[in-house]
Each structure stands twice: as structure tokens, then as C-alpha cells.
Amino acid sequence: MDERDQFVVRPAEATDLPELKTIDGWNEKLQRRMFGNVNMGHLVENAVLALSAMDKTGRIAGFCALLHGPTTQLDKTPEDAQKALKWAKAESLALKHDPGSTLWLRVIASDGHCDLSLLRRAFAAQPGIKTILAIGPEGFGELPAIRSHFTEMSISNEHGVSVYECRRQKVLPTLRVRRAAVEDHDDLVPVLKRAQARKAALSSLPESSDPDEQFALARLIRAQDTTNVVLVAENEEGRLVGLMALTSAINVRALQRSFELEVYDNLQDPPEEEEAVPENFEEDDLPEEVEAEAEE
């Protein structure tokens, strides 16, 4: 089963905190040695991104937090720790990581199964981020999340730390999006069925395709025109991994009857505002050429 079918990743909340230390495989001593003394509550409120992963029972299975720069309480004197962090920053620039498209991992804790879901969600939530970096002491690379998804890029024997990177392309590959063809039908059916099994939003075929009849998806694709389009996404291997049906033929009145759309101007273009006329307006105030036009 795809890991994405097992976990729901969302922004972390303060109510998650009591559960974090009950994560399967949580080792407080190891976490402190690898990440220092982490104030989870502070991270939930102040991190650039703090995420919790929940399994199907609603139990917290993982947590991660990302910051703009490296900041970890290494097992060193404050002075030596600052030197190590300064080295890490310089090394990230030497590796040509743009600070504007880079985040740093402050902590990741999981049951060993939801790491990929957490990292995918992090990249999806931050479209401009290309790389997640991490700094850690000896043994850091043996953490399951680091070993599976990060690569050690630089090591400093002087400071006793290494810099690791996780590139977007590794966990959230770029997809090619194109218009669907009827020949895609057989490859798209499993994609659609998996989405429907997860009860994903908007995974039901439209009524216009007779969804209860065989080859409904093929009919939907064949019916494409100037107002109806079906798009598919394929990965680097050319395998289809997603589809989206779009239409501009909208029954606005039906939507207005079914939903509260006042905040969206009832999906209508706002009326053109007439130019206000001053209360003390006199025709004598008109320029001569305008007066002449009015007389004609």
C-alpha cells in the first residue's frame, strides 16, 4: 500500500504535543543527542512549517519542523555550537543552495513509516523550496528518515558535524501534465480507483459520463471540447499518476441555490459602478464642447 494512503499530514497543533512522546520508536535520549533540547511547543507556534502525520486511527505517527536557518543545540559549548552552525551556513552557500529556496530541518520524529509523507507535504506546502538541509552530529545519518531521504554532502571533522540535503525531486518529483487521450483509459482506471478507495474529494466521475456504466472514463475523455478538458499527470518514467477534469460550462444558478456564495459575489461579475455626480452639480459647470454634444 502506498504510504500516502496510510497517513494524513496536516499543520501541527498545540493539542498534538502530549502525543508526540508516544510515537512508536520515539527515543527521547537519541532525539536529544541528535537534535538537542527541542521545544516542540515553540516550534508548533513559530517554525516556518511544523507538520504532524496521523495514521488511519487518528494517532500521531510523526512530526517535523522546518526553519529558515540551521539552529540546533549541539552537544557542545555555546561558542563551539555557534562555530558549527556558522560552518554549516557557509557550506550550504558553497554547495550553491540559495537561502531563499532552502529550509533547514530542526527536528523529525516518526514511527519510521511516515517520513516520506512528512517530507512530501513539506515540499508541497512550500512551492518555492527546492532543498531541505539538515545539520547533525556523528550518527545522524543513521536515523531512518535521514538515511532514507537525505544525502550527506559535507563533513567537518573540526566541528564534528555534517550537512545533509534532501532535494525536492527526490521525494516529490516533477510531473508532466498534458491533455488526456482515449488511449490513456486503461492506465488511468487504477489511478481513479485508488483515489475513490481513499474517498478523495472530487474523485467521482461527473454524471454526464454515465459513471455507473462501463468505460465512463473513456467517454469523459472523448467528450473533450472547448469547454471540457481532461488533464493527466505522468512521472519521469511516463507512468500516469493523476487526472483532473475541468469545465467552464457551469450552472451558476444551481450553485447559488446550493451554497452560500455571497462572499464570492455569487460567482457573478460585480456591476459596473456609475460615476458619482456631485450634489452641487450645475450644467454650467460642463465644458463648452460637452454642452454642445448634449444639445445635439
C-alpha positions as CSV (number, residue, x, y, z in Angstrom):
1,M,0.0,0.0,0.0
2,D,1.3,3.5,-0.9
3,E,2.4,5.3,2.2
4,R,0.2,8.3,1.1
5,D,-2.8,6.0,1.6
6,Q,-1.9,5.4,5.3
7,F,-1.1,8.9,6.7
8,V,-2.8,12.3,6.7
9,V,-0.3,15.1,7.1
10,R,-1.5,18.5,8.4
11,P,-0.1,21.6,10.2
12,A,0.8,20.7,13.7
13,E,-1.4,21.9,16.6
14,A,-0.7,22.5,20.2
15,T,-3.1,19.7,21.1
16,D,-0.7,17.3,19.4
17,L,2.1,17.9,21.9
18,P,1.1,15.3,24.5
19,E,1.0,12.6,21.8
20,L,4.5,13.3,20.4
21,K,6.3,11.4,23.0
22,T,4.1,8.4,22.4
23,I,5.2,8.0,18.8
24,D,6.3,4.4,18.2
25,G,10.0,4.2,18.1
26,W,10.4,7.5,20.0
27,N,13.7,7.5,21.9
28,E,14.0,10.7,23.9
29,K,17.7,10.2,24.6
30,L,18.5,9.7,21.0
31,Q,16.4,12.6,19.9
32,R,18.1,14.9,22.4
33,R,21.6,13.7,21.2
34,M,20.7,14.3,17.5
35,F,18.6,17.4,17.7
36,G,19.4,18.9,21.1
37,N,16.8,20.1,23.5
38,V,13.8,20.7,21.3
39,N,11.0,22.9,22.5
40,M,8.1,21.3,20.5
41,G,5.6,23.9,21.7
42,H,7.7,26.8,20.5
43,L,8.2,25.1,17.1
44,V,4.5,24.5,16.6
45,E,3.9,28.2,17.1
46,N,7.0,29.7,15.4
47,A,8.5,27.3,12.9
48,V,8.3,28.1,9.2
49,L,6.5,24.8,8.9
50,A,5.5,22.4,11.6
51,L,3.7,19.2,10.5
52,S,2.0,16.2,12.2
53,A,1.3,12.9,10.5
54,M,-1.7,10.9,11.6
55,D,-2.4,7.3,10.8
56,K,-5.9,5.9,10.0
57,T,-6.9,5.7,13.6
58,G,-6.1,9.4,14.2
59,R,-3.0,8.7,16.2
60,I,0.0,11.0,15.8
61,A,2.7,8.9,14.0
62,G,5.2,11.6,13.1
63,F,6.2,15.3,13.5
64,C,8.7,17.6,11.8
65,A,9.6,21.2,11.9
66,L,11.5,23.4,9.4
67,L,13.2,26.8,9.9
68,H,14.9,29.3,7.7
69,G,18.4,28.6,9.0
70,P,20.3,25.9,10.9
71,T,19.7,26.2,14.6
72,T,20.3,23.2,16.9
73,Q,21.6,22.8,20.4
74,L,24.6,20.6,19.7
75,D,26.3,18.7,22.5
76,K,29.0,21.5,22.6
77,T,29.8,24.6,24.4
78,P,27.7,27.6,23.1
79,E,30.8,29.0,21.4
80,D,31.6,25.8,19.6
81,A,28.0,25.3,18.7
82,Q,27.9,28.7,17.1
83,K,31.1,27.9,15.1
84,A,29.5,24.7,13.8
85,L,26.3,26.5,12.7
86,K,28.4,29.2,11.0
87,W,30.3,26.5,9.2
88,A,27.0,24.8,8.1
89,K,25.7,28.1,6.7
90,A,28.9,28.7,4.8
91,E,28.9,25.2,3.5
92,S,25.3,25.5,2.2
93,L,26.3,28.5,0.2
94,A,29.4,26.7,-1.1
95,L,27.1,23.9,-2.3
96,K,25.1,26.6,-4.2
97,H,21.9,26.4,-2.1
98,D,20.0,29.7,-2.4
99,P,18.8,30.7,1.1
100,G,15.5,31.8,-0.5
101,S,14.8,28.3,-1.8
102,T,16.1,26.3,1.2
103,L,14.7,25.3,4.5
104,W,16.5,23.6,7.4
105,L,15.2,20.6,9.3
106,R,15.0,21.4,13.0
107,V,13.6,18.0,14.1
108,I,11.9,15.0,12.7
109,A,10.4,12.2,14.8
110,S,8.3,9.4,13.4
111,D,7.4,5.7,13.7
112,G,9.7,5.1,10.8
113,H,6.9,4.8,8.2
114,C,5.6,8.3,7.7
115,D,8.9,10.2,6.9
116,L,8.2,10.3,3.2
117,S,4.7,11.7,3.8
118,L,6.0,14.4,6.0
119,L,8.7,15.5,3.6
120,R,6.3,15.4,0.6
121,R,3.8,17.6,2.4
122,A,6.6,20.0,3.4
123,F,7.7,20.5,-0.2
124,A,4.1,20.7,-1.4
125,A,3.3,23.4,1.2
126,Q,6.3,25.4,0.1
127,P,6.4,25.5,-3.7
128,G,9.5,27.8,-3.8
129,I,11.6,25.4,-1.7
130,K,14.0,23.2,-3.7
131,T,16.0,21.7,-0.9
132,I,15.7,20.8,2.8
133,L,19.1,20.8,4.6
134,A,20.0,19.4,8.0
135,I,23.0,19.5,10.3
136,G,23.7,16.7,12.7
137,P,26.5,15.1,14.7
138,E,28.1,11.7,14.2
139,G,25.4,9.0,13.7
140,F,22.8,11.5,12.4
141,G,22.8,9.8,9.1
142,E,21.6,6.5,10.7
143,L,18.3,8.0,11.7
144,P,15.7,6.2,9.5
145,A,14.3,9.5,8.0
146,I,17.8,10.8,7.3
147,R,19.2,7.5,5.9
148,S,16.2,7.1,3.6
149,H,15.7,10.6,2.2
150,F,18.8,12.7,2.8
151,T,22.4,12.6,1.4
152,E,25.5,13.6,3.4
153,M,27.0,16.4,1.4
154,S,29.8,17.8,3.7
155,I,31.5,16.7,6.9
156,S,33.6,18.8,9.3
157,N,36.0,16.8,11.4
158,E,36.9,20.1,13.2
159,H,33.3,20.7,14.4
160,G,32.1,17.1,14.4
161,V,29.1,17.7,12.3
162,S,27.8,17.0,8.8
163,V,25.4,18.8,6.4
164,Y,22.7,16.6,4.7
165,E,20.4,17.5,1.9
166,C,17.0,16.3,0.7
167,R,16.1,17.6,-2.8
168,R,12.5,18.2,-3.9
169,Q,13.0,16.0,-6.9
170,K,13.9,13.0,-4.7
171,V,10.6,12.9,-2.7
172,L,8.2,15.0,-4.9
173,P,9.3,14.5,-8.5
174,T,8.3,17.0,-11.2
175,L,5.3,15.7,-13.2
176,R,4.5,16.3,-16.9
177,V,0.9,17.5,-17.4
178,R,-0.8,17.0,-20.8
179,R,-4.3,16.6,-22.3
180,A,-5.7,13.1,-21.9
181,A,-6.2,10.8,-24.8
182,V,-8.7,7.9,-25.0
183,E,-5.7,5.5,-25.2
184,D,-4.9,6.6,-21.6
185,H,-8.0,4.9,-20.3
186,D,-6.6,1.5,-19.1
187,D,-3.7,3.3,-17.3
188,L,-6.0,5.8,-15.7
189,V,-8.6,3.3,-14.3
190,P,-6.3,2.1,-11.4
191,V,-5.4,5.8,-10.6
192,L,-9.1,6.6,-10.3
193,K,-9.9,3.5,-8.3
194,R,-7.2,4.2,-5.8
195,A,-8.4,7.8,-5.3
196,Q,-12.0,6.6,-4.9
197,A,-10.9,3.9,-2.4
198,R,-9.4,6.7,-0.3
199,K,-12.6,8.6,-0.6
200,A,-10.6,11.5,-2.0
201,A,-12.5,14.7,-2.6
202,L,-13.9,15.1,-6.2
203,S,-12.9,11.6,-7.2
204,S,-16.3,10.7,-8.6
205,L,-16.8,10.9,-12.3
206,P,-19.4,13.5,-13.5
207,E,-22.9,12.4,-14.2
208,S,-22.5,13.4,-17.8
209,S,-20.2,10.4,-18.3
210,D,-22.7,7.8,-17.0
211,P,-20.4,6.8,-14.2
212,D,-22.2,3.6,-13.4
213,E,-21.7,2.3,-17.0
214,Q,-18.6,0.6,-18.4
215,F,-16.0,2.9,-20.0
216,A,-17.3,6.0,-18.3
217,L,-13.8,7.4,-18.1
218,A,-13.3,6.9,-21.8
219,R,-16.5,8.7,-22.5
220,L,-15.4,11.6,-20.4
221,I,-12.1,11.8,-22.2
222,R,-13.7,11.5,-25.7
223,A,-16.2,14.3,-24.8
224,Q,-13.4,16.9,-24.5
225,D,-14.2,20.2,-26.4
226,T,-13.7,23.9,-25.9
227,T,-15.5,23.9,-22.6
228,N,-14.5,20.5,-21.2
229,V,-10.9,19.3,-20.7
230,V,-9.3,16.3,-19.0
231,L,-5.7,16.6,-17.9
232,V,-3.3,13.8,-16.9
233,A,0.0,13.8,-15.0
234,E,2.8,11.4,-15.7
235,N,6.0,10.8,-13.8
236,E,9.6,10.6,-15.2
237,E,9.0,7.0,-16.2
238,G,6.0,8.0,-18.3
239,R,3.6,6.3,-15.8
240,L,0.2,8.1,-15.4
241,V,-0.3,9.1,-11.7
242,G,-3.2,11.6,-11.8
243,L,-6.0,13.1,-13.7
244,M,-8.2,16.2,-13.5
245,A,-11.4,17.0,-15.4
246,L,-12.2,20.7,-15.9
247,T,-15.2,22.5,-17.4
248,S,-16.2,26.1,-18.0
249,A,-19.9,25.1,-18.5
250,I,-21.1,25.9,-15.0
251,N,-24.7,26.1,-13.9
252,V,-24.2,29.2,-11.7
253,R,-27.8,29.3,-10.6
254,A,-27.7,25.7,-9.3
255,L,-24.5,26.6,-7.3
256,Q,-26.1,29.7,-5.9
257,R,-29.1,27.6,-4.7
258,S,-26.9,25.0,-3.1
259,F,-24.1,27.1,-1.5
260,E,-23.6,30.3,0.4
261,L,-21.6,32.3,-2.2
262,E,-22.3,35.9,-1.1
263,V,-18.6,36.2,-0.1
264,Y,-17.7,35.4,-3.7
265,D,-20.3,37.9,-5.2
266,N,-22.5,34.8,-6.0
267,L,-20.0,34.0,-8.8
268,Q,-21.1,37.0,-10.8
269,D,-19.2,39.9,-12.1
270,P,-19.8,42.9,-10.0
271,P,-22.0,45.6,-11.7
272,E,-20.1,48.5,-13.2
273,E,-20.2,51.4,-10.9
274,E,-21.6,54.6,-12.4
275,E,-19.6,57.7,-11.9
276,A,-20.9,59.7,-8.9
277,V,-22.3,63.1,-9.7
278,P,-21.6,65.8,-7.1
279,E,-24.6,67.0,-5.2
280,N,-24.0,70.7,-6.2
281,F,-23.5,69.9,-9.8
282,E,-24.7,72.5,-12.3
283,E,-24.9,72.2,-16.1
284,D,-23.0,75.5,-16.3
285,D,-20.0,73.5,-14.9
286,L,-19.8,71.5,-18.1
287,P,-17.1,72.4,-20.6
288,E,-18.4,74.1,-23.8
289,E,-17.7,71.1,-26.0
290,V,-19.7,68.8,-23.7
291,E,-22.6,71.2,-23.6
292,A,-22.7,71.3,-27.4
293,E,-22.8,67.5,-27.6
294,A,-25.6,67.4,-25.1
295,E,-27.7,69.9,-27.2
296,E,-27.2,67.8,-30.3
